Amino acid sequence: MELSEALPLGELAAAFAALPVFPLFDTAYFIVSVLYLKYEPGAVEMSRKSPFASWLCAMLHCFGSYILAALLLGEAPLGYFSNNSSVVLATAVWYLIFFCPMNLFYKCVSFLPVKLIFVAMKEVVRVRKIAAGVHHAHHLYHHGWFVMMATGWVKGSGVALMSNFEQLLRGVWKPETNEILHMSFPTKASLYGTVLFTLQQTHWLPISEANLIFFFTMFMIVCKVFMTATHSHASPFAPLENLICPVLFGSVSSGHPGHHHDHHGASHEVSHPPPPPAKSKEELNEGTRKRKAKKAE
């Protein structure tokens, strides 16, 4: 028997999955995305010097996942920009956050209680995008598990994965901030979520898509709202990863065994520094002359 049939929340989950995301949830998604852009150092100054570059960065924050997913599937990367309503809405949000008189709109949407509501609504859109990406890839590549997972992943965290390119538009180059090397919680959660949705699409996970959307959305909302409210960057996956990763992939070594003796010797050199070099004959003579002159005085 399918797990969803035993759940009393089946009807609620189905109604939740059928909720339209445009325009209400999409507006919240755009607001939070552009807020994160404004938090970037130099973003406000860039918006004054080059409004077009600022607008491009805002569009990447709002639609970067669609662009990256389209590139992976061999589709037109600008195809989503034919959705005029979404582009106009995202542009309006960008303009109000950056150029509203007296920063009134920014102050309202960045007020923490209001921001938490928008953050929760953004996670609704994120999970829908993951599910839609996996479903679309499953339609094109029916047995392509890795294609489904890659598409769902970039649909959920495409903006973060394109962060280095977005930084170039702002005149910043920070390769050490590569999202692949240092995954944030949304990127990890999107990766784990797309695995679940791929298993569901291929009938390896006995749960309906509506129920999976509902429960994974609740998980994302609780985690992201808590992290935003407490200004925390700790991943809820960390305890489990700390247990599993050392077993599967080994732990990070503190040093190379072959150079243990050299490092040990170096530590002794640091703790017992060498004596200062002996003074030259000229320096000794100069010191003697100064002492004699001092005694004469």
TALINHU-V960188 format. One record per pair of residues at least 12 apart in sequence whose C-alpha atoms are under 10 Angstrom apart, sorted by sequence separation. I is the first residue (numbers start at 1). GAP is how many residues later the second one is. D is the distance in whole Angstrom. If there is no record, write none. Layout:
# TALINHU-V960188
i:I gap:GAP d:D
i:I gap:GAP d:D
This chain:
# TALINHU-V960188
i:66 gap:12 d:9
i:67 gap:12 d:8
i:93 gap:12 d:9
i:97 gap:12 d:9
i:134 gap:12 d:10
i:136 gap:12 d:8
i:137 gap:12 d:9
i:163 gap:12 d:10
i:164 gap:12 d:9
i:197 gap:12 d:8
i:200 gap:12 d:8
i:223 gap:12 d:9
i:224 gap:12 d:10
i:64 gap:13 d:9
i:66 gap:13 d:9
i:67 gap:13 d:8
i:93 gap:13 d:10
i:97 gap:13 d:10
i:134 gap:13 d:8
i:135 gap:13 d:8
i:137 gap:13 d:9
i:138 gap:13 d:10
i:164 gap:13 d:8
i:223 gap:13 d:8
i:43 gap:14 d:9
i:66 gap:14 d:7
i:67 gap:14 d:9
i:133 gap:14 d:10
i:134 gap:14 d:5
i:137 gap:14 d:7
i:163 gap:14 d:8
i:164 gap:14 d:7
i:63 gap:15 d:10
i:66 gap:15 d:9
i:133 gap:15 d:7
i:134 gap:15 d:7
i:136 gap:15 d:8
i:137 gap:15 d:8
i:163 gap:15 d:8
i:164 gap:15 d:8
i:197 gap:15 d:8
i:38 gap:16 d:9
i:133 gap:16 d:9
i:134 gap:16 d:8
i:135 gap:16 d:9
i:136 gap:16 d:9
i:162 gap:16 d:9
i:163 gap:16 d:7
i:196 gap:16 d:8
i:197 gap:16 d:9
i:37 gap:17 d:9
i:63 gap:17 d:8
i:131 gap:17 d:10
i:133 gap:17 d:9
i:134 gap:17 d:6
i:135 gap:17 d:8
i:161 gap:17 d:8
i:162 gap:17 d:8
i:63 gap:18 d:8
i:130 gap:18 d:10
i:133 gap:18 d:5
i:134 gap:18 d:5
i:160 gap:18 d:9
i:161 gap:18 d:6
i:130 gap:19 d:9
i:132 gap:19 d:9
i:133 gap:19 d:4
i:134 gap:19 d:9
i:160 gap:19 d:6
i:161 gap:19 d:7
i:193 gap:19 d:9
i:197 gap:19 d:10
i:37 gap:20 d:8
i:38 gap:20 d:9
i:130 gap:20 d:10
i:131 gap:20 d:10
i:132 gap:20 d:7
i:133 gap:20 d:8
i:159 gap:20 d:10
i:160 gap:20 d:9
i:193 gap:20 d:10
i:196 gap:20 d:9
i:34 gap:21 d:10
i:37 gap:21 d:7
i:130 gap:21 d:8
i:131 gap:21 d:7
i:133 gap:21 d:8
i:134 gap:21 d:9
i:36 gap:22 d:10
i:59 gap:22 d:10
i:129 gap:22 d:10
i:130 gap:22 d:4
i:131 gap:22 d:10
i:133 gap:22 d:6
i:157 gap:22 d:10
i:161 gap:22 d:9
i:34 gap:23 d:9
i:35 gap:23 d:9
i:37 gap:23 d:10
i:63 gap:23 d:9
i:129 gap:23 d:7
i:130 gap:23 d:7
i:132 gap:23 d:8
i:133 gap:23 d:8
i:160 gap:23 d:9
i:193 gap:23 d:7
i:34 gap:24 d:6
i:37 gap:24 d:7
i:62 gap:24 d:9
i:63 gap:24 d:9
i:128 gap:24 d:10
i:129 gap:24 d:9
i:130 gap:24 d:8
i:131 gap:24 d:9
i:132 gap:24 d:10
i:160 gap:24 d:8
i:193 gap:24 d:10
i:33 gap:25 d:8
i:34 gap:25 d:9
i:36 gap:25 d:8
i:62 gap:25 d:9
i:127 gap:25 d:9
i:129 gap:25 d:9
i:130 gap:25 d:5
i:131 gap:25 d:9
i:33 gap:26 d:9
i:34 gap:26 d:10
i:35 gap:26 d:10
i:129 gap:26 d:6
i:130 gap:26 d:5
i:160 gap:26 d:9
i:161 gap:26 d:8
i:33 gap:27 d:9
i:34 gap:27 d:7
i:63 gap:27 d:9
i:128 gap:27 d:9
i:129 gap:27 d:6
i:130 gap:27 d:9
i:157 gap:27 d:10
i:160 gap:27 d:7
i:189 gap:27 d:10
i:193 gap:27 d:10
i:30 gap:28 d:9
i:33 gap:28 d:6
i:34 gap:28 d:7
i:59 gap:28 d:8
i:62 gap:28 d:7
i:127 gap:28 d:9
i:128 gap:28 d:9
i:129 gap:28 d:10
i:157 gap:28 d:10
i:159 gap:28 d:9
i:30 gap:29 d:9
i:32 gap:29 d:9
i:33 gap:29 d:6
i:61 gap:29 d:10
i:62 gap:29 d:10
i:126 gap:29 d:8
i:127 gap:29 d:7
i:157 gap:29 d:7
i:158 gap:29 d:8
i:32 gap:30 d:9
i:33 gap:30 d:10
i:126 gap:30 d:5
i:156 gap:30 d:8
i:157 gap:30 d:5
i:189 gap:30 d:10
i:190 gap:30 d:9
i:30 gap:31 d:8
i:31 gap:31 d:9
i:59 gap:31 d:7
i:125 gap:31 d:9
i:126 gap:31 d:8
i:156 gap:31 d:7
i:157 gap:31 d:9
i:189 gap:31 d:8
i:29 gap:32 d:10
i:30 gap:32 d:6
i:58 gap:32 d:8
i:59 gap:32 d:8
i:62 gap:32 d:10
i:156 gap:32 d:10
i:157 gap:32 d:9
i:158 gap:32 d:10
i:29 gap:33 d:8
i:30 gap:33 d:9
i:58 gap:33 d:8
i:123 gap:33 d:9
i:154 gap:33 d:9
i:156 gap:33 d:9
i:157 gap:33 d:6
i:153 gap:34 d:8
i:156 gap:34 d:5
i:157 gap:34 d:8
i:186 gap:34 d:8
i:55 gap:35 d:10
i:56 gap:35 d:10
i:58 gap:35 d:9
i:59 gap:35 d:9
i:153 gap:35 d:9
i:155 gap:35 d:8
i:156 gap:35 d:8
i:185 gap:35 d:10
i:26 gap:36 d:9
i:55 gap:36 d:7
i:58 gap:36 d:7
i:153 gap:36 d:9
i:154 gap:36 d:8
i:57 gap:37 d:10
i:58 gap:37 d:10
i:153 gap:37 d:5
i:154 gap:37 d:9
i:156 gap:37 d:9
i:186 gap:37 d:10
i:152 gap:38 d:8
i:153 gap:38 d:5
i:156 gap:38 d:8
i:185 gap:38 d:9
i:186 gap:38 d:8
i:55 gap:39 d:7
i:152 gap:39 d:8
i:153 gap:39 d:8
i:155 gap:39 d:9
i:185 gap:39 d:8
i:54 gap:40 d:9
i:55 gap:40 d:8
i:152 gap:40 d:10
i:153 gap:40 d:8
i:154 gap:40 d:9
i:54 gap:41 d:10
i:149 gap:41 d:10
i:150 gap:41 d:8
i:152 gap:41 d:8
i:153 gap:41 d:6
i:149 gap:42 d:8
i:152 gap:42 d:5
i:153 gap:42 d:9
i:185 gap:42 d:10
i:55 gap:43 d:10
i:149 gap:43 d:9
i:151 gap:43 d:8
i:152 gap:43 d:8
i:51 gap:44 d:9
i:54 gap:44 d:9
i:149 gap:44 d:9
i:150 gap:44 d:8
i:149 gap:45 d:5
i:150 gap:45 d:9
i:152 gap:45 d:8
i:148 gap:46 d:8
i:149 gap:46 d:6
i:152 gap:46 d:8
i:189 gap:46 d:9
i:51 gap:47 d:10
i:148 gap:47 d:9
i:149 gap:47 d:9
i:188 gap:47 d:9
i:189 gap:47 d:10
i:47 gap:48 d:10
i:149 gap:48 d:8
i:185 gap:48 d:8
i:189 gap:48 d:9
i:146 gap:49 d:9
i:148 gap:49 d:9
i:149 gap:49 d:6
i:184 gap:49 d:8
i:185 gap:49 d:8
i:186 gap:49 d:9
i:188 gap:49 d:8
i:48 gap:50 d:9
i:145 gap:50 d:9
i:148 gap:50 d:6
i:149 gap:50 d:10
i:184 gap:50 d:9
i:185 gap:50 d:6
i:47 gap:51 d:7
i:48 gap:51 d:9
i:147 gap:51 d:10
i:148 gap:51 d:10
i:184 gap:51 d:8
i:185 gap:51 d:8
i:47 gap:52 d:9
i:146 gap:52 d:9
i:183 gap:52 d:10
i:185 gap:52 d:8
i:145 gap:53 d:7
i:148 gap:53 d:9
i:185 gap:53 d:10
i:44 gap:54 d:7
i:144 gap:54 d:10
i:145 gap:54 d:9
i:43 gap:55 d:9
i:44 gap:55 d:10
i:30 gap:56 d:9
i:34 gap:56 d:9
i:38 gap:56 d:9
i:145 gap:56 d:10
i:33 gap:57 d:10
i:34 gap:57 d:10
i:37 gap:57 d:10
i:145 gap:57 d:8
i:35 gap:58 d:10
i:144 gap:58 d:10
i:27 gap:59 d:9
i:30 gap:59 d:8
i:31 gap:59 d:8
i:34 gap:59 d:8
i:35 gap:59 d:9
i:38 gap:59 d:8
i:142 gap:59 d:9
i:143 gap:59 d:8
i:26 gap:60 d:8
i:30 gap:60 d:6
i:33 gap:60 d:10
i:34 gap:60 d:6
i:38 gap:60 d:8
i:126 gap:60 d:9
i:130 gap:60 d:7
i:134 gap:60 d:7
i:138 gap:60 d:8
i:142 gap:60 d:9
i:29 gap:61 d:9
i:30 gap:61 d:9
i:31 gap:61 d:10
i:32 gap:61 d:10
i:33 gap:61 d:9
i:34 gap:61 d:10
i:65 gap:61 d:10
i:129 gap:61 d:10
i:130 gap:61 d:9
i:133 gap:61 d:9
i:134 gap:61 d:9
i:137 gap:61 d:10
i:23 gap:62 d:9
i:27 gap:62 d:7
i:30 gap:62 d:10
i:31 gap:62 d:6
i:35 gap:62 d:7
i:127 gap:62 d:10
i:131 gap:62 d:9
i:134 gap:62 d:10
i:135 gap:62 d:8
i:22 gap:63 d:9
i:23 gap:63 d:8
i:26 gap:63 d:9
i:27 gap:63 d:7
i:30 gap:63 d:7
i:31 gap:63 d:8
i:34 gap:63 d:7
i:35 gap:63 d:9
i:66 gap:63 d:9
i:70 gap:63 d:10
i:73 gap:63 d:10
i:123 gap:63 d:9
i:127 gap:63 d:8
i:130 gap:63 d:7
i:131 gap:63 d:7
i:134 gap:63 d:7
i:135 gap:63 d:8
i:138 gap:63 d:7
i:22 gap:64 d:8
i:26 gap:64 d:9
i:30 gap:64 d:8
i:34 gap:64 d:9
i:65 gap:64 d:9
i:69 gap:64 d:8
i:73 gap:64 d:8
i:126 gap:64 d:8
i:130 gap:64 d:6
i:133 gap:64 d:10
i:134 gap:64 d:6
i:138 gap:64 d:8
i:27 gap:65 d:10
i:28 gap:65 d:10
i:31 gap:65 d:10
i:65 gap:65 d:10
i:72 gap:65 d:10
i:129 gap:65 d:10
i:130 gap:65 d:10
i:131 gap:65 d:10
i:132 gap:65 d:10
i:133 gap:65 d:10
i:134 gap:65 d:10
i:135 gap:65 d:10
i:23 gap:66 d:8
i:27 gap:66 d:8
i:31 gap:66 d:8
i:127 gap:66 d:8
i:131 gap:66 d:6
i:134 gap:66 d:10
i:135 gap:66 d:7
i:66 gap:67 d:9
i:73 gap:67 d:9
i:127 gap:67 d:9
i:130 gap:67 d:8
i:131 gap:67 d:9
i:134 gap:67 d:8
i:38 gap:68 d:9
i:65 gap:68 d:10
i:69 gap:68 d:10
i:73 gap:68 d:10
i:130 gap:68 d:10
i:131 gap:69 d:10
i:127 gap:70 d:10
i:131 gap:70 d:9
i:35 gap:71 d:8
i:35 gap:74 d:8
i:73 gap:74 d:8
i:135 gap:74 d:10
i:31 gap:75 d:9
i:35 gap:75 d:8
i:72 gap:75 d:8
i:32 gap:77 d:8
i:73 gap:77 d:10
i:31 gap:78 d:8
i:32 gap:78 d:9
i:72 gap:78 d:8
i:73 gap:78 d:8
i:131 gap:78 d:8
i:31 gap:79 d:9
i:72 gap:79 d:7
i:131 gap:79 d:10
i:35 gap:80 d:10
i:71 gap:80 d:10
i:28 gap:81 d:9
i:69 gap:81 d:8
i:70 gap:81 d:9
i:131 gap:81 d:9
i:69 gap:82 d:6
i:72 gap:82 d:9
i:131 gap:82 d:7
i:32 gap:83 d:8
i:68 gap:83 d:9
i:69 gap:83 d:8
i:130 gap:83 d:9
i:31 gap:84 d:9
i:32 gap:84 d:10
i:69 gap:84 d:9
i:70 gap:84 d:10
i:66 gap:85 d:10
i:69 gap:85 d:6
i:70 gap:85 d:10
i:127 gap:85 d:10
i:128 gap:85 d:7
i:32 gap:86 d:7
i:33 gap:86 d:9
i:65 gap:86 d:9
i:68 gap:86 d:7
i:69 gap:86 d:6
i:127 gap:86 d:7
i:128 gap:86 d:10
i:28 gap:87 d:9
i:31 gap:87 d:7
i:32 gap:87 d:7
i:65 gap:87 d:9
i:67 gap:87 d:9
i:68 gap:87 d:8
i:69 gap:87 d:10
i:127 gap:87 d:9
i:30 gap:88 d:9
i:31 gap:88 d:9
i:32 gap:88 d:10
i:65 gap:88 d:9
i:66 gap:88 d:8
i:67 gap:88 d:9
i:28 gap:89 d:8
i:29 gap:89 d:7
i:32 gap:89 d:9
i:33 gap:89 d:9
i:65 gap:89 d:6
i:66 gap:89 d:6
i:68 gap:89 d:10
i:69 gap:89 d:8
i:124 gap:89 d:9
i:127 gap:89 d:7
i:128 gap:89 d:9
i:28 gap:90 d:5
i:29 gap:90 d:8
i:32 gap:90 d:7
i:64 gap:90 d:9
i:65 gap:90 d:5
i:66 gap:90 d:9
i:68 gap:90 d:6
i:124 gap:90 d:9
i:127 gap:90 d:6
i:27 gap:91 d:9
i:28 gap:91 d:7
i:29 gap:91 d:9
i:31 gap:91 d:9
i:64 gap:91 d:8
i:65 gap:91 d:7
i:67 gap:91 d:8
i:68 gap:91 d:9
i:126 gap:91 d:8
i:127 gap:91 d:10
i:26 gap:92 d:10
i:28 gap:92 d:9
i:29 gap:92 d:7
i:30 gap:92 d:8
i:63 gap:92 d:9
i:64 gap:92 d:10
i:65 gap:92 d:6
i:66 gap:92 d:7
i:67 gap:92 d:9
i:124 gap:92 d:9
i:125 gap:92 d:9
i:25 gap:93 d:8
i:28 gap:93 d:6
i:29 gap:93 d:4
i:64 gap:93 d:9
i:65 gap:93 d:4
i:66 gap:93 d:9
i:68 gap:93 d:9
i:123 gap:93 d:10
i:124 gap:93 d:6
i:127 gap:93 d:8
i:24 gap:94 d:10
i:27 gap:94 d:9
i:28 gap:94 d:6
i:29 gap:94 d:8
i:64 gap:94 d:6
i:65 gap:94 d:6
i:68 gap:94 d:8
i:123 gap:94 d:7
i:124 gap:94 d:8
i:126 gap:94 d:9
i:25 gap:95 d:9
i:26 gap:95 d:8
i:27 gap:95 d:9
i:28 gap:95 d:10
i:29 gap:95 d:9
i:63 gap:95 d:8
i:64 gap:95 d:5
i:65 gap:95 d:9
i:67 gap:95 d:10
i:122 gap:95 d:10
i:123 gap:95 d:9
i:25 gap:96 d:6
i:26 gap:96 d:7
i:28 gap:96 d:10
i:29 gap:96 d:7
i:62 gap:96 d:10
i:63 gap:96 d:8
i:64 gap:96 d:9
i:65 gap:96 d:9
i:121 gap:96 d:10
i:123 gap:96 d:9
i:124 gap:96 d:8
i:24 gap:97 d:9
i:25 gap:97 d:7
i:28 gap:97 d:9
i:29 gap:97 d:8
i:61 gap:97 d:9
i:62 gap:97 d:8
i:64 gap:97 d:9
i:65 gap:97 d:8
i:120 gap:97 d:9
i:123 gap:97 d:6
i:124 gap:97 d:8
i:25 gap:98 d:9
i:26 gap:98 d:9
i:60 gap:98 d:9
i:61 gap:98 d:5
i:64 gap:98 d:7
i:120 gap:98 d:9
i:122 gap:98 d:10
i:123 gap:98 d:6
i:25 gap:99 d:7
i:26 gap:99 d:7
i:60 gap:99 d:7
i:61 gap:99 d:8
i:64 gap:99 d:9
i:122 gap:99 d:9
i:123 gap:99 d:10
i:21 gap:100 d:9
i:25 gap:100 d:7
i:26 gap:100 d:10
i:59 gap:100 d:10
i:60 gap:100 d:10
i:120 gap:100 d:8
i:121 gap:100 d:8
i:123 gap:100 d:10
i:21 gap:101 d:10
i:61 gap:101 d:9
i:119 gap:101 d:10
i:120 gap:101 d:5
i:123 gap:101 d:8
i:60 gap:102 d:8
i:61 gap:102 d:9
i:64 gap:102 d:9
i:119 gap:102 d:8
i:120 gap:102 d:8
i:122 gap:102 d:10
i:123 gap:102 d:9
i:21 gap:103 d:8
i:22 gap:103 d:9
i:60 gap:103 d:9
i:120 gap:103 d:9
i:21 gap:104 d:7
i:117 gap:104 d:10
i:120 gap:104 d:7
i:19 gap:105 d:10
i:20 gap:105 d:10
i:60 gap:105 d:9
i:61 gap:105 d:8
i:116 gap:105 d:10
i:119 gap:105 d:7
i:120 gap:105 d:6
i:57 gap:106 d:10
i:60 gap:106 d:7
i:119 gap:106 d:6
i:17 gap:107 d:10
i:21 gap:107 d:9
i:59 gap:107 d:10
i:118 gap:107 d:9
i:16 gap:108 d:10
i:57 gap:108 d:9
i:58 gap:108 d:9
i:116 gap:108 d:9
i:117 gap:108 d:8
i:57 gap:109 d:6
i:116 gap:109 d:6
i:119 gap:109 d:8
i:56 gap:110 d:9
i:57 gap:110 d:8
i:115 gap:110 d:9
i:116 gap:110 d:9
i:17 gap:111 d:8
i:57 gap:111 d:10
i:116 gap:111 d:10
i:57 gap:112 d:7
i:116 gap:112 d:7
i:53 gap:113 d:10
i:56 gap:113 d:8
i:57 gap:113 d:8
i:115 gap:113 d:9
i:116 gap:113 d:7
i:56 gap:114 d:10
i:115 gap:114 d:9
i:54 gap:115 d:8
i:53 gap:116 d:6
i:54 gap:116 d:8
i:112 gap:116 d:9
i:113 gap:116 d:9
i:53 gap:117 d:7
i:112 gap:117 d:7
i:53 gap:118 d:10
i:50 gap:120 d:9
i:46 gap:123 d:10
i:47 gap:123 d:10
i:46 gap:124 d:7
i:46 gap:125 d:9
i:33 gap:126 d:9
i:40 gap:127 d:10
i:43 gap:127 d:7
i:42 gap:128 d:8
i:37 gap:129 d:10
i:41 gap:129 d:10
i:42 gap:129 d:10
i:40 gap:130 d:10
i:42 gap:130 d:10
i:41 gap:131 d:10
i:17 gap:192 d:8
i:18 gap:192 d:8
i:17 gap:193 d:5
i:14 gap:194 d:9
i:16 gap:194 d:8
i:17 gap:194 d:8
i:13 gap:195 d:9
i:14 gap:195 d:9
i:15 gap:195 d:8
i:16 gap:195 d:9
i:17 gap:195 d:9
i:13 gap:196 d:9
i:14 gap:196 d:5
i:17 gap:196 d:7
i:13 gap:197 d:6
i:14 gap:197 d:7
i:16 gap:197 d:8
i:17 gap:197 d:7
i:10 gap:198 d:9
i:12 gap:198 d:9
i:13 gap:198 d:5
i:16 gap:198 d:7
i:11 gap:199 d:9
i:12 gap:199 d:9
i:13 gap:199 d:8
i:14 gap:199 d:9
i:15 gap:199 d:10
i:7 gap:200 d:10
i:10 gap:200 d:8
i:11 gap:200 d:9
i:13 gap:200 d:8
i:14 gap:200 d:8
i:17 gap:200 d:10
i:5 gap:201 d:10
i:6 gap:201 d:10
i:10 gap:201 d:7
i:13 gap:201 d:5
i:16 gap:201 d:10
i:3 gap:202 d:9
i:4 gap:202 d:8
i:5 gap:202 d:8
i:9 gap:202 d:8
i:12 gap:202 d:9
i:13 gap:202 d:8
i:2 gap:203 d:9
i:3 gap:203 d:6
i:4 gap:203 d:5
i:5 gap:203 d:9
i:2 gap:204 d:5
i:3 gap:204 d:5
i:4 gap:204 d:6
i:7 gap:204 d:9
i:10 gap:204 d:9
i:1 gap:205 d:8
i:2 gap:205 d:6
i:3 gap:205 d:8
i:4 gap:205 d:9
i:9 gap:205 d:9
i:1 gap:206 d:10
i:2 gap:206 d:8
i:4 gap:206 d:9
i:5 gap:206 d:10
i:9 gap:206 d:10
i:4 gap:207 d:7
i:3 gap:208 d:9
i:4 gap:208 d:9
